[in-house]
Amino acid sequence: MSPVRYRLAVLTVYLCVPILNFSGLQTVHGQGPPSPTVDELLVKLADVRTRRGELERQERELVGNLRERIAEQQRKLIQMGVSLETTPPLPPVAQPLPTQPVQPPVPRVPATLTEELAAAYQADKLNRRGGEDDLRALVRIYENAGQALDKARPPTVGHLRNGVDIIIRVQLKQQLPGVITILQRQLALRFPEDGTVLNASSGTACKLVLLEVASSLEKVVH
């Protein structure tokens, strides 16, 4: 072989080798993973169904066990008198007792003058603000005032009231304050300071009032 032909052959081999390697690499890298066959897919499907069936079986077992436990607990509660389905009966509602008819309040009978004077006298004695001698002095004052109207009369009822009040204050000297307060109220009611003139008719009425008060005081003494 001539040197020229030899060089051409070597050059041809040198140029062809990379092309062959490159084409071979392309062929190797261009191939993807092999596709599963039908049989392989059927096997996988059967495996999935088997696992699903096992899970469903386990689920049924768990549900059955749970129901048994719940039923057993309910039986125990029922035996103990406790029910979960029904609420305990409410106690019977107490019927209201028949109401008594409302009685009207008993009207309070006003205390008599003697009762008021007796209560005030006991309070004054308890407080050491007078005694029986002072009470007897009041009896004499009212009796004398009533008898004096037969001989001389003040010009008006107001004058008679003020005169009796002055005599009481002078003789008792602040004794029996509770009794005197009641007597002053009686004088204000019976002998108003309205300028009423004391004549034979009004003088007789005033005398009766004075003697009535003296009688009430006498009853307290006894």
C-alpha positions, 0 to 999 in steps of 0.5 A, spaced: 500 500 500 502 506 498 503 511 503 498 516 500 493 510 501 495 508 508 494 515 510 487 516 507 485 509 511 488 512 517 484 518 517 478 515 515 478 511 521 480 517 525 474 521 523 469 515 523 470 513 530 467 519 534 461 519 529 460 511 531 461 513 539 456 519 538 451 515 535 451 510 540 451 515 546 445 518 542 442 511 542 443 509 549 441 516 552 435 516 548 432 510 550 426 511 556 424 506 562 421 500 559 413 500 559 410 495 564 407 489 561 399 488 562 401 482 566 405 487 571 399 492 571 394 486 573 399 484 579 399 491 581 392 492 581 391 485 585 396 487 590 392 494 591 385 491 591 388 486 597 391 491 601 384 495 600 380 489 602 385 488 608 383 495 610 376 494 610 376 488 614 380 492 619 375 498 619 369 493 620 373 489 626 374 496 629 367 498 628 364 492 631 369 492 637 367 499 639 360 498 638 360 492 643 364 496 648 359 502 648 353 497 649 357 494 655 358 500 658 350 502 657 348 496 660 352 497 666 349 504 667 342 501 666 344 496 671 346 502 676 340 506 674 343 511 670 340 512 663 344 515 657 338 516 652 332 518 657 333 524 662 331 523 669 324 525 671 323 531 674 320 532 681 313 533 681 311 540 681 308 542 688 301 545 688 300 551 691 297 551 698 290 554 698 291 561 700 287 564 705 282 570 704 285 576 706 283 579 712 282 586 712 286 590 717 283 591 724 282 598 725 286 600 731 282 603 736 284 610 738 287 610 745 283 614 750 286 620 754 287 616 760 291 610 756 295 615 753 296 619 760 298 612 764 303 610 758 306 617 759 306 617 766 310 610 767 315 613 762 316 619 766 317 615 772 322 610 769 326 616 767 325 619 774 322 626 771 316 626 776 311 622 781 305 621 784 305 627 788 306 631 781 300 627 778 295 629 784 298 636 783 295 636 776 289 633 778 288 639 783 290 644 777 284 642 772 279 641 778 280 648 780 280 651 773 274 648 772 270 650 778 273 657 777 269 658 771 263 659 775 266 665 779 270 668 774 271 667 766 277 669 762 275 673 756 276 668 751 278 661 750 285 662 748 286 666 755 283 660 759 288 655 755 294 660 756 292 661 764 292 653 765 298 652 761 302 657 766 299 654 772 302 647 770 309 650 768 309 654 775 307 648 780 310 642 776 317 645 775 319 641 768 316 635 772 312 629 768 314 632 761 311 626 757 304 627 761 304 635 760 305 634 752 299 630 752 295 635 756 298 641 752 295 637 745 288 636 749 288 644 750 290 646 743 284 641 740 279 643 745 281 650 747 283 653 740 286 660 740 281 663 735 278 669 739 272 665 742 269 669 747 267 665 754 260 666 755 255 662 759 255 657 754 262 656 752 264 657 759 260 651 761 263 647 755 270 649 757 268 647 765 266 640 762 273 639 758 277 641 764 273 636 769 274 630 764 281 631 764 282 631 771 278 625 771 282 622 767 288 624 771 285 621 777 284 614 774 292 614 772 293 616 780 289 610 782 
